[in-house]
C-alpha cells in the first residue's frame, strides 16, 4: 500500500510540474506577444504626414557637384556642396504676392480647399510661398513645384 501511495504522490508531482511548466510557457508567450505588439505600434506611430517630403522653394538640391565616377574616387574633403539659400535669398524669389507660413513647425499644402483633403506638401515655419488666389478661408498657393491650398489663418500676407 505505501508503494501505491508513493506512486500517486509522484504522479501528482509530475502533473503539477507539467502545469507549472505550461503556465510558465504561457506567460513567456504572452510577454513575447505584448512586446511584438508594442514594437509594431511604435513603428506605426509615424503619421502619414511624416512621409510627405517638404518641398524646397527652389530646384537646387544638396547634391555634390562632381560626376559619379569622380565622386566614388574622391575623398570627403574633395567633395564640394553648393551653398544653401539663406532666408534673405529665399525672400528674393521673385514672388509677386508673397505669403509667409505663420506656424511653429510646418504648414500642410492640401490638394483641395478642405481640412480633410490629401496633404501634397509642406511649407516649413516662416517659409515663403506665392499666393495665386485668395479666398475667405483657403488660399491657392505655389511653393516650389507644388500648387495647392493652405488655410489662410496660418498664412501671413503683405496686408498683415
Residue frames as a rotation matrix with the C-alpha (Angstrom) as fourth column:
UNK 1
0.561 0.828 0.000 0.00
0.828 -0.561 0.000 0.00
0.000 0.000 -1.000 0.00
UNK 2
0.360 -0.460 -0.811 2.75
0.185 -0.817 0.546 2.50
-0.914 -0.347 -0.209 0.74
UNK 3
-0.698 -0.629 0.343 4.03
0.441 0.001 0.898 1.97
-0.565 0.778 0.277 -2.80
UNK 4
-0.079 0.761 0.644 0.63
0.965 -0.103 0.240 2.86
0.249 0.640 -0.727 -4.28
UNK 5
0.764 0.333 -0.553 0.54
0.531 -0.812 0.245 5.95
-0.367 -0.480 -0.797 -2.14
UNK 6
-0.116 -0.907 -0.405 4.10
0.166 -0.419 0.892 6.84
-0.979 0.037 0.200 -3.27
UNK 7
-0.658 -0.081 0.749 3.16
0.733 0.160 0.661 6.31
-0.173 0.984 -0.045 -6.95
UNK 8
0.406 0.879 0.251 0.09
0.895 -0.437 0.084 8.52
0.184 0.190 -0.964 -6.60
UNK 9
0.614 -0.247 -0.750 2.16
0.305 -0.802 0.514 11.20
-0.728 -0.544 -0.417 -4.93
UNK 10
-0.502 -0.864 0.037 4.77
0.295 -0.131 0.946 11.08
-0.813 0.486 0.321 -7.70
UNK 11
-0.348 0.467 0.813 2.06
0.930 0.063 0.362 11.27
0.118 0.882 -0.456 -10.39
UNK 12
0.726 0.651 -0.224 0.56
0.682 -0.723 0.111 14.33
-0.090 -0.233 -0.968 -8.74
UNK 13
0.201 -0.747 -0.634 4.00
0.185 -0.606 0.774 15.96
-0.962 -0.273 0.016 -8.53
UNK 14
-0.714 -0.483 0.506 4.65
0.538 0.084 0.839 15.33
-0.448 0.871 0.200 -12.22
UNK 15
0.067 0.829 0.555 1.22
0.964 -0.196 0.177 16.67
0.256 0.523 -0.813 -13.15
UNK 16
0.758 0.176 -0.628 1.81
0.450 -0.838 0.309 19.77
-0.472 -0.517 -0.714 -11.03
UNK 17
-0.238 -0.931 -0.278 5.24
0.219 -0.330 0.918 20.30
-0.946 0.157 0.283 -12.62
UNK 18
-0.578 0.092 0.811 3.69
0.815 0.114 0.568 20.00
-0.040 0.989 -0.140 -16.07
UNK 19
0.535 0.840 0.091 1.04
0.835 -0.542 0.096 22.55
0.130 0.025 -0.991 -15.13
UNK 20
0.521 -0.428 -0.738 3.65
0.219 -0.769 0.600 24.95
-0.825 -0.475 -0.307 -13.79
UNK 21
-0.587 -0.774 0.239 5.73
0.394 -0.015 0.919 24.48
-0.708 0.633 0.313 -16.94
UNK 22
-0.210 0.603 0.770 2.67
0.955 -0.043 0.294 25.12
0.210 0.797 -0.567 -19.12
UNK 23
0.779 0.508 -0.368 1.85
0.596 -0.782 0.181 28.28
-0.196 -0.361 -0.912 -17.14
UNK 24
0.093 -0.839 -0.537 5.43
0.164 -0.519 0.839 29.50
-0.982 -0.166 0.089 -17.44
UNK 25
-0.707 -0.329 0.625 5.43
0.629 0.112 0.770 28.88
-0.323 0.938 0.128 -21.19
UNK 26
0.228 0.882 0.411 2.09
0.947 -0.299 0.116 30.65
0.226 0.363 -0.904 -21.50
UNK 27
0.700 -0.031 -0.713 3.42
0.355 -0.852 0.386 33.68
-0.620 -0.523 -0.585 -19.59
UNK 28
-0.402 -0.907 -0.130 6.53
0.217 -0.232 0.948 33.82
-0.890 0.353 0.290 -21.81
UNK 29
-0.506 0.279 0.817 4.34
0.863 0.154 0.481 33.57
0.008 0.948 -0.318 -24.92
UNK 30
0.614 0.789 -0.036 2.05
0.789 -0.611 0.063 36.38
0.028 -0.067 -0.997 -23.74
UNK 31
0.402 -0.547 -0.734 5.04
0.177 -0.740 0.649 38.59
-0.898 -0.391 -0.201 -22.89
UNK 32
-0.679 -0.650 0.341 6.55
0.425 0.031 0.904 37.99
-0.599 0.759 0.256 -26.34
UNK 33
-0.122 0.737 0.665 3.21
0.971 -0.050 0.233 38.76
0.206 0.674 -0.710 -27.95
UNK 34
0.764 0.380 -0.522 2.92
0.537 -0.823 0.187 42.01
-0.358 -0.423 -0.832 -25.97
UNK 35
-0.072 -0.877 -0.475 6.46
0.135 -0.480 0.867 43.01
-0.988 -0.001 0.153 -26.96
UNK 36
-0.680 -0.126 0.722 5.72
0.705 0.158 0.692 42.35
-0.201 0.979 -0.018 -30.65
UNK 37
0.357 0.890 0.282 2.54
0.915 -0.395 0.088 44.44
0.190 0.226 -0.955 -30.44
UNK 38
0.620 -0.186 -0.762 4.43
0.307 -0.836 0.454 47.28
-0.722 -0.516 -0.461 -28.74
UNK 39
-0.510 -0.860 -0.008 7.13
0.269 -0.168 0.948 47.22
-0.817 0.482 0.317 -31.43
UNK 40
-0.455 0.406 0.793 4.51
0.883 0.090 0.461 47.24
0.115 0.910 -0.399 -34.19
UNK 41
0.667 0.727 -0.163 2.64
0.744 -0.660 0.106 50.11
-0.031 -0.192 -0.981 -32.59
UNK 42
0.326 -0.625 -0.709 5.84
0.196 -0.689 0.698 52.08
-0.925 -0.367 -0.102 -32.01
UNK 43
-0.728 -0.618 0.298 6.95
0.401 -0.030 0.916 51.61
-0.557 0.786 0.270 -35.61
UNK 44
-0.265 0.725 0.635 3.46
0.909 -0.032 0.416 52.57
0.322 0.688 -0.651 -36.82
UNK 45
0.193 0.331 -0.924 3.40
0.741 -0.666 -0.084 55.78
-0.643 -0.668 -0.374 -34.76
UNK 46
-0.842 -0.478 -0.252 4.86
0.190 -0.699 0.689 57.74
-0.506 0.532 0.679 -37.63
UNK 47
0.139 0.960 -0.245 1.96
0.041 -0.253 -0.967 59.61
-0.989 0.124 -0.075 -39.04
UNK 48
0.482 0.145 0.864 1.12
0.826 0.254 -0.503 59.81
-0.293 0.956 0.003 -42.71
UNK 49
0.996 -0.086 0.035 2.39
-0.072 -0.954 -0.290 63.38
0.058 0.286 -0.956 -42.74
UNK 50
0.400 -0.909 0.117 5.86
-0.341 -0.029 0.940 62.21
-0.851 -0.416 -0.321 -41.74
UNK 51
-0.064 -0.413 0.909 6.18
0.641 0.680 0.354 60.51
-0.765 0.605 0.221 -45.10
UNK 52
0.802 0.360 0.477 5.39
0.597 -0.523 -0.608 63.65
0.030 0.772 -0.634 -47.10
UNK 53
-0.224 -0.974 -0.029 8.56
0.974 -0.225 0.010 65.42
-0.017 -0.026 1.000 -48.11
UNK 54
0.384 0.219 -0.897 8.90
0.295 -0.950 -0.106 69.14
-0.875 -0.224 -0.429 -47.56
UNK 55
0.550 -0.132 0.825 9.16
0.830 -0.027 -0.557 70.76
0.096 0.991 0.095 -50.96
UNK 56
-0.330 -0.720 -0.611 12.03
0.700 -0.621 0.353 73.23
-0.633 -0.311 0.709 -51.20
UNK 57
0.497 0.573 -0.652 11.28
0.050 -0.769 -0.637 76.62
-0.866 0.284 -0.411 -52.72
UNK 58
0.213 -0.466 -0.859 13.90
-0.940 -0.339 -0.049 76.09
-0.268 0.817 -0.510 -55.40
UNK 59
0.889 0.153 -0.431 15.01
-0.350 0.835 -0.426 73.19
0.295 0.529 0.796 -57.53
UNK 60
-0.035 -0.993 -0.112 18.57
-0.598 0.111 -0.794 73.06
0.801 0.039 -0.598 -56.22
UNK 61
0.947 0.245 -0.210 19.19
-0.011 0.676 0.737 70.04
0.322 -0.696 0.642 -54.04
UNK 62
0.461 -0.817 0.346 22.16
-0.806 -0.222 0.549 69.44
-0.372 -0.532 -0.761 -51.82
UNK 63
0.937 -0.187 0.294 23.99
0.281 0.905 -0.319 67.17
-0.206 0.382 0.901 -54.25
UNK 64
0.071 -0.984 -0.162 27.72
0.315 -0.132 0.940 67.01
-0.947 -0.117 0.301 -54.83
UNK 65
0.674 0.158 -0.722 28.96
-0.499 -0.624 -0.602 68.92
-0.545 0.766 -0.342 -57.87
UNK 66
-0.496 -0.860 -0.117 31.20
-0.722 0.334 0.606 66.10
-0.483 0.385 -0.787 -59.13
UNK 67
0.019 0.432 -0.901 30.46
-0.800 0.547 0.246 63.31
0.599 0.717 0.356 -61.61
UNK 68
0.849 0.422 0.319 29.56
-0.527 0.632 0.567 59.95
0.038 -0.650 0.759 -60.07
UNK 69
0.670 -0.677 -0.305 32.85
0.487 0.710 -0.509 58.28
0.561 0.192 0.805 -61.12
UNK 70
-0.265 -0.774 0.575 34.84
-0.027 -0.590 -0.807 61.13
0.964 -0.230 0.136 -59.62
UNK 71
0.274 0.476 0.836 32.64
-0.829 -0.323 0.456 61.05
0.487 -0.818 0.306 -56.54
UNK 72
0.969 0.093 -0.231 33.43
0.003 0.924 0.383 57.40
0.249 -0.372 0.894 -55.86
UNK 73
0.275 -0.952 -0.134 37.18
0.765 0.302 -0.569 58.06
0.582 0.054 0.811 -56.05
UNK 74
0.018 -0.256 0.966 37.07
-0.176 -0.952 -0.249 61.36
0.984 -0.165 -0.062 -54.16
UNK 75
-0.685 -0.221 -0.694 37.93
0.656 0.227 -0.720 61.80
0.317 -0.949 -0.011 -50.53
UNK 76
0.255 0.880 -0.400 35.42
0.964 -0.262 0.039 63.61
-0.070 -0.395 -0.916 -48.33
UNK 77
-0.036 -0.317 -0.948 37.49
0.354 -0.891 0.285 66.80
-0.934 -0.326 0.145 -48.42
UNK 78
-0.935 -0.350 0.056 37.30
0.155 -0.265 0.952 66.90
-0.318 0.899 0.302 -52.23
UNK 79
-0.303 0.903 0.305 33.51
0.924 0.200 0.326 66.84
0.233 0.381 -0.895 -52.41
UNK 80
-0.999 -0.007 -0.049 32.05
0.015 -0.987 -0.158 70.32
-0.047 -0.159 0.986 -52.84
UNK 81
-0.242 0.970 -0.038 28.46
0.953 0.230 -0.197 71.01
-0.182 -0.084 -0.980 -51.86
UNK 82
-0.297 0.201 0.933 26.55
0.423 -0.849 0.318 74.08
0.856 0.489 0.167 -53.11
UNK 83
-0.998 -0.059 0.010 25.78
0.023 -0.532 -0.846 76.77
0.055 -0.845 0.532 -50.55
UNK 84
-0.316 0.939 -0.136 22.27
0.947 0.303 -0.109 76.64
-0.061 -0.163 -0.985 -49.08
UNK 85
-0.193 0.353 0.915 19.94
0.320 -0.859 0.399 79.56
0.928 0.370 0.053 -49.67
UNK 86
-0.929 -0.062 -0.364 19.52
0.366 -0.289 -0.885 81.86
-0.051 -0.955 0.292 -46.70
UNK 87
-0.049 0.970 -0.238 16.24
0.825 -0.095 -0.558 83.43
-0.564 -0.224 -0.795 -45.64
UNK 88
-0.060 -0.015 -0.998 17.23
-0.244 -0.969 0.029 86.68
-0.968 0.245 0.055 -47.36
UNK 89
-0.906 -0.268 -0.328 17.81
-0.381 0.177 0.907 84.85
-0.185 0.947 -0.262 -50.63
UNK 90
-0.696 0.703 0.148 14.56
0.700 0.709 -0.078 82.95
-0.160 0.050 -0.986 -50.07
UNK 91
0.099 0.776 -0.622 12.62
0.478 -0.586 -0.655 86.22
-0.873 -0.232 -0.429 -49.80
UNK 92
-0.216 -0.245 -0.945 14.08
-0.613 -0.719 0.327 87.39
-0.760 0.650 0.005 -53.10
UNK 93
-0.526 0.018 0.851 12.50
0.382 0.898 0.217 84.56
-0.760 0.439 -0.479 -55.08
UNK 94
-0.986 0.115 -0.121 10.52
-0.164 -0.540 0.825 86.96
0.029 0.834 0.552 -57.22
UNK 95
-0.434 0.898 -0.072 7.07
0.901 0.434 -0.022 86.06
0.011 -0.075 -0.997 -55.97
UNK 96
-0.554 0.302 0.776 4.64
0.140 -0.885 0.444 88.84
0.821 0.354 0.448 -56.78
UNK 97
0.298 0.728 0.618 2.22
-0.687 -0.286 0.668 88.12
0.663 -0.623 0.415 -53.95
UNK 98
-0.569 -0.693 -0.443 4.13
-0.181 0.631 -0.755 86.53
0.802 -0.349 -0.484 -51.08
UNK 99
0.697 0.671 0.253 2.76
-0.453 0.139 0.881 84.62
0.556 -0.728 0.400 -48.14
UNK 100
-0.489 -0.863 0.130 4.70
-0.612 0.233 -0.756 83.50
0.622 -0.449 -0.642 -45.08
UNK 101
0.110 0.489 -0.865 3.83
0.287 0.818 0.499 80.35
0.952 -0.303 -0.050 -43.12
UNK 102
-0.217 -0.081 0.973 2.90
-0.763 -0.607 -0.221 81.59
0.609 -0.790 0.070 -39.65
UNK 103
0.843 0.423 -0.332 3.33
-0.186 0.808 0.559 78.27
0.505 -0.409 0.760 -37.82
UNK 104
0.511 -0.677 0.529 5.73
-0.754 -0.058 0.654 76.76
-0.412 -0.734 -0.540 -35.32
UNK 105
-0.041 -0.512 0.858 6.54
0.019 0.858 0.513 73.59
-0.999 0.037 -0.025 -37.30
UNK 106
-0.969 -0.207 0.137 5.14
0.134 0.025 0.991 73.36
-0.208 0.978 0.004 -40.84
UNK 107
-0.196 0.917 -0.347 2.05
-0.649 -0.387 -0.655 74.26
-0.735 0.097 0.671 -42.85
UNK 108
-0.366 0.128 0.922 0.31
0.445 0.894 0.052 71.50
-0.817 0.429 -0.385 -44.83
UNK 109
-0.625 0.229 -0.746 -0.38
-0.733 -0.503 0.459 72.13
-0.270 0.834 0.482 -48.51
UNK 110
-0.270 0.635 0.724 -3.61
0.027 0.756 -0.654 70.34
-0.962 -0.157 -0.222 -49.45
UNK 111
-0.819 -0.027 0.574 -4.89
0.534 0.332 0.778 69.08
-0.211 0.943 -0.257 -52.77
UNK 112
-0.122 0.859 0.498 -8.29
0.606 -0.333 0.723 70.73
0.786 0.390 -0.479 -52.28
UNK 113
-0.601 -0.049 0.798 -9.64
-0.387 -0.855 -0.345 73.57
0.699 -0.516 0.495 -50.13
UNK 114
0.638 0.766 -0.078 -10.85
-0.336 0.368 0.867 71.24
0.693 -0.527 0.492 -47.37
UNK 115
0.250 -0.523 0.814 -9.48
-0.963 -0.047 0.265 70.22
-0.100 -0.851 -0.516 -43.97
UNK 116
0.390 -0.035 0.920 -9.71
-0.255 0.956 0.145 66.54
-0.885 -0.291 0.364 -44.83
UNK 117
0.925 -0.099 -0.366 -8.13
-0.358 0.085 -0.930 66.82
0.124 0.991 0.043 -48.31
UNK 118
0.713 -0.699 -0.058 -4.90
0.699 0.715 -0.026 64.96
0.059 -0.022 0.998 -49.06
UNK 119
0.647 -0.615 -0.451 -1.67
-0.213 -0.713 0.668 66.65
-0.732 -0.336 -0.592 -47.99
UNK 120
0.893 -0.301 0.335 0.58
0.431 0.354 -0.830 67.09
0.131 0.886 0.446 -51.03
UNK 121
-0.041 -0.955 0.294 3.39
0.500 -0.274 -0.821 69.12
0.865 0.114 0.489 -49.47
UNK 122
0.556 0.136 -0.820 4.56
0.819 -0.260 0.512 71.21
-0.144 -0.956 -0.256 -46.55
UNK 123
0.374 -0.475 0.796 5.88
0.050 -0.847 -0.529 74.71
0.926 0.238 -0.293 -46.00
UNK 124
-0.254 -0.504 -0.826 8.32
0.866 0.262 -0.426 74.99
0.431 -0.823 0.370 -43.09
UNK 125
0.494 0.391 -0.777 7.81
0.765 -0.620 0.174 77.63
-0.414 -0.680 -0.605 -40.38
UNK 126
0.285 -0.280 -0.917 8.42
-0.137 -0.959 0.250 81.12
-0.949 0.054 -0.311 -41.84
UNK 127
-0.540 -0.404 0.738 8.67
0.625 0.395 0.674 79.60
-0.564 0.825 0.039 -45.33
UNK 128
-0.381 0.344 -0.858 7.73
-0.475 -0.869 -0.137 81.90
-0.793 0.355 0.495 -48.21
UNK 129
-0.413 0.346 0.842 5.24
0.738 0.669 0.087 80.93
-0.534 0.657 -0.532 -50.89
UNK 130
-0.984 0.168 -0.060 3.44
-0.168 -0.758 0.631 82.67
0.060 0.631 0.774 -53.73
UNK 131
-0.370 0.927 0.066 -0.27
0.149 0.129 -0.980 83.35
-0.917 -0.353 -0.185 -53.26
UNK 132
-0.940 0.061 0.336 -2.11
0.340 0.063 0.938 82.65
0.036 0.996 -0.080 -56.51
UNK 133
-0.195 0.930 0.312 -5.70
0.058 -0.307 0.950 83.15
0.979 0.203 0.006 -55.29
UNK 134
-0.981 -0.050 0.186 -7.11
-0.176 -0.168 -0.970 84.43
0.080 -0.984 0.157 -52.00
UNK 135
-0.196 0.949 -0.247 -10.36
0.314 0.299 0.901 83.04
0.929 0.099 -0.357 -50.65
UNK 136
0.542 0.454 0.707 -12.20
-0.517 -0.483 0.707 83.63
0.662 -0.749 -0.027 -47.40
UNK 137
0.815 -0.207 0.540 -10.58
-0.402 0.468 0.787 80.68
-0.416 -0.859 0.298 -45.65
UNK 138
0.450 -0.616 0.647 -8.38
0.559 0.759 0.334 78.89
-0.697 0.211 0.686 -48.18
UNK 139
0.418 -0.433 -0.799 -5.59
-0.674 -0.737 0.047 80.33
-0.609 0.519 -0.599 -50.32
UNK 140
0.929 -0.237 0.284 -4.31
0.366 0.697 -0.616 78.74
-0.052 0.677 0.735 -53.51
UNK 141
0.584 -0.791 -0.181 -0.51
-0.576 -0.562 0.594 78.94
-0.572 -0.243 -0.784 -53.28
UNK 142
0.803 -0.505 -0.316 2.63
0.034 0.568 -0.822 77.78
0.595 0.650 0.473 -55.06
UNK 143
0.603 -0.691 0.400 5.61
-0.640 -0.119 0.759 76.55
-0.476 -0.713 -0.514 -53.07
UNK 144
-0.534 -0.791 0.298 8.42
-0.308 0.510 0.803 75.26
-0.787 0.337 -0.516 -55.26
UNK 145
-0.935 0.179 -0.307 6.78
-0.237 0.330 0.914 72.91
0.265 0.927 -0.266 -57.75
UNK 146
-0.654 0.702 -0.281 3.72
0.756 0.610 -0.238 72.29
0.004 -0.368 -0.930 -55.58
UNK 147
-0.730 0.574 0.370 0.45
-0.445 -0.811 0.380 74.13
0.518 0.113 0.848 -56.11
UNK 148
-0.398 0.636 -0.661 -2.26
0.693 0.681 0.237 73.59
0.601 -0.364 -0.712 -53.53
UNK 149
0.360 0.680 0.639 -4.40
-0.036 -0.674 0.738 75.08
0.932 -0.289 -0.218 -50.82
UNK 150
-0.704 -0.487 -0.517 -3.45
0.538 0.110 -0.836 76.28
0.464 -0.867 0.184 -47.34
UNK 151
0.375 0.816 -0.440 -5.65
0.914 -0.245 0.325 77.59
0.157 -0.523 -0.837 -44.57
UNK 152
0.189 -0.265 0.946 -5.37
0.307 -0.899 -0.313 81.39
0.933 0.349 -0.088 -44.59
UNK 153
0.976 0.173 0.128 -5.36
-0.073 -0.292 0.954 81.53
0.203 -0.940 -0.273 -40.78
UNK 154
0.616 -0.786 0.043 -1.79
0.419 0.374 0.827 80.21
-0.667 -0.492 0.560 -40.85
UNK 155
-0.008 -0.597 0.802 -0.52
0.993 -0.098 -0.063 82.42
0.117 0.796 0.593 -43.67
UNK 156
0.112 -0.042 -0.993 0.75
0.337 -0.938 0.078 85.99
-0.935 -0.344 -0.091 -43.27
UNK 157
0.371 0.052 0.927 0.30
0.923 -0.130 -0.362 88.17
0.101 0.990 -0.097 -46.31
UNK 158
-0.629 -0.628 0.458 1.54
0.618 -0.761 -0.195 91.63
0.471 0.160 0.867 -47.22
UNK 159
0.071 0.767 0.638 -1.70
-0.050 -0.636 0.770 93.00
0.996 -0.086 -0.007 -45.76
UNK 160
0.734 0.223 -0.642 -0.89
0.548 0.364 0.753 91.65
0.402 -0.904 0.145 -42.27
